[in-house]
Each structure stands twice: as structure tokens, then as C-alpha cells.
């Protein structure tokens, strides 16, 4: 079953949907019960709530399902890296006026970056310039 992602801002996931997707990305194909068990311990969502959110993600094209015995196995229809790229593109477009350097400037201005993180960023920029 091929999933299609909608175009436009509908691609953004809610915080709870992203939480479920992070479990699916981490575990791979799994059941609703496995997703529920993998959520943070302080996160007490009922089985039916987790099931509903996963079905919504499937309708949105982010999750695939396959029959497995009496139940279903669910898996991510989009790689985490692909969703990160879509999210970043949306952020740069909508929040930073299609100017990636503004995003980088804000990151550098507003976050306390360790020397190690700064060195990694410099190395990435050097590689990108090659």
C-alpha cells in the first residue's frame, strides 16, 4: 500500500502525532499495544486513544498498516529524515521568509551551543562549501 502525503501545511504533525511517529520510527512495524507501551512512562494514553491517533496518521498518509493475525502492524510511511526535511522546508518558508541564513542566525543567537557543537557546525559548513 503506497501512502500519499498531502501538500501544504497539512503535512505538519501535532505534538501527539509526532510522539507516535517517533515510536514507529524507533521500533519499526509494531502493534498499537507496542506503541502504547513505548510511550514515556508518565504518558498515560488509553489503547483506544493510541489506536485513534495511529488511524488518523494512516489517513494522513504517514502510517501504513498490514493485517497480522487478528490485528494490524503499523509502520511509518515516511522516513524520519524525510519528515525532518519537510518540516525544515516549511519552517524556512513560513517563518524565515525563504531565507535559510535567518534560521541559522536565530539558532546561533538563541541557543547556547557547546564548543563541540560549534565545531560540528563549522565542519558541516566546510563540507557543504566543497
C-alpha positions as CSV (number, residue, x, y, z in Angstrom):
1,X,0.0,0.0,0.0
2,X,1.5,3.3,-1.1
3,X,0.7,6.3,1.0
4,X,0.4,9.8,-0.4
5,X,1.2,12.9,1.6
6,X,-1.0,15.9,1.3
7,X,0.6,19.1,0.0
8,X,0.8,22.2,2.1
9,X,0.7,22.9,5.8
10,X,-1.4,19.7,6.5
11,X,2.0,17.9,6.4
12,X,2.8,19.2,9.9
13,X,2.1,16.7,12.7
14,X,0.6,17.7,16.0
15,X,2.8,17.1,19.1
16,X,0.9,13.9,19.9
17,X,1.1,12.6,16.3
18,X,4.8,13.3,16.3
19,X,5.2,11.4,19.5
20,X,3.5,8.4,17.9
21,X,5.7,8.7,14.8
22,X,8.8,8.8,16.9
23,X,7.8,5.5,18.4
24,X,7.1,4.0,14.9
25,X,10.4,5.3,13.6
26,X,12.2,3.8,16.6
27,X,10.5,0.4,16.7
28,X,9.6,-0.2,13.1
29,X,6.5,-2.3,12.4
30,X,4.5,-2.7,15.6
31,X,1.1,-3.1,17.1
32,X,-1.0,-0.4,18.9
33,X,-0.1,-2.1,22.2
34,X,3.6,-1.9,21.5
35,X,3.3,1.8,20.6
36,X,1.3,2.4,23.8
37,X,4.0,0.6,25.9
38,X,6.8,2.5,24.3
39,X,5.4,5.9,25.2
40,X,7.0,7.8,28.0
41,X,6.1,6.3,31.4
42,X,4.3,9.5,32.5
43,X,2.3,9.5,29.3
44,X,-0.9,7.6,30.1
45,X,-2.8,7.3,26.9
46,X,-5.6,4.7,26.6
47,X,-5.3,2.0,24.0
48,X,-8.2,3.4,22.1
49,X,-6.6,6.9,22.1
50,X,-3.4,5.5,20.7
51,X,-5.3,3.5,18.1
52,X,-7.3,6.5,17.0
53,X,-4.2,8.7,16.6
54,X,-2.5,5.9,14.6
55,X,-5.5,5.6,12.3
56,X,-5.5,9.4,11.8
57,X,-1.8,9.2,10.8
58,X,-2.7,6.4,8.4
59,X,-5.5,8.6,6.8
60,X,-3.0,11.4,6.5
61,X,-0.6,9.1,4.7
62,X,2.1,9.0,7.4
63,X,1.5,5.4,8.5
64,X,1.0,2.1,6.7
65,X,-0.8,-0.9,8.1
66,X,-0.8,-4.6,7.3
67,X,-3.0,-7.3,8.7
68,X,-1.2,-9.6,11.2
69,X,-3.5,-12.3,12.6
70,X,-6.4,-10.7,14.3
71,X,-4.7,-7.3,14.5
72,X,-2.6,-5.0,12.4
73,X,1.1,-4.0,12.3
74,X,1.7,-0.3,11.7
75,X,4.8,1.3,10.3
76,X,6.0,4.7,9.2
77,X,5.2,5.5,5.5
78,X,7.8,8.3,5.5
79,X,11.4,8.2,6.9
80,X,12.2,10.4,9.9
81,X,14.8,12.2,7.8
82,X,12.3,13.0,5.1
83,X,9.8,14.4,7.6
84,X,12.6,16.5,9.2
85,X,13.4,17.9,5.7
86,X,9.7,18.7,5.0
87,X,9.4,20.3,8.4
88,X,12.5,22.4,7.9
89,X,11.5,23.5,4.4
90,X,8.1,24.6,5.9
91,X,9.8,26.4,8.7
92,X,12.2,28.2,6.5
93,X,9.4,29.1,4.0
94,X,6.8,30.3,6.5
95,X,8.7,31.6,9.5
96,X,12.0,32.7,8.0
97,X,10.8,34.3,4.7
98,X,12.5,31.6,2.5
99,X,15.9,32.7,3.9
100,X,17.8,29.8,5.4
101,X,20.5,32.1,6.8
102,X,18.0,33.7,9.0
103,X,17.2,30.3,10.6
104,X,20.9,29.7,11.1
105,X,21.4,33.2,12.6
106,X,18.5,32.7,15.0
107,X,19.9,29.3,16.0
108,X,23.3,30.8,16.8
109,X,21.8,33.8,18.6
110,X,19.2,31.9,20.7
111,X,20.9,28.7,21.7
112,X,23.9,28.0,23.9
113,X,26.0,25.9,21.7
114,X,28.9,24.0,23.1
115,X,32.3,24.3,21.5
116,X,31.8,20.7,20.2
117,X,28.5,21.6,18.6
118,X,30.1,24.8,17.0
119,X,33.0,22.7,15.7
120,X,30.5,20.2,14.2
121,X,28.6,23.1,12.5
122,X,31.8,24.6,11.2
123,X,32.8,21.2,9.8
124,X,29.4,20.8,8.1
125,X,29.7,24.2,6.5
126,X,33.2,23.5,5.3
127,X,32.0,20.2,3.7
128,X,29.0,22.0,2.1
129,X,31.4,24.6,0.6
130,X,33.5,21.9,-1.1
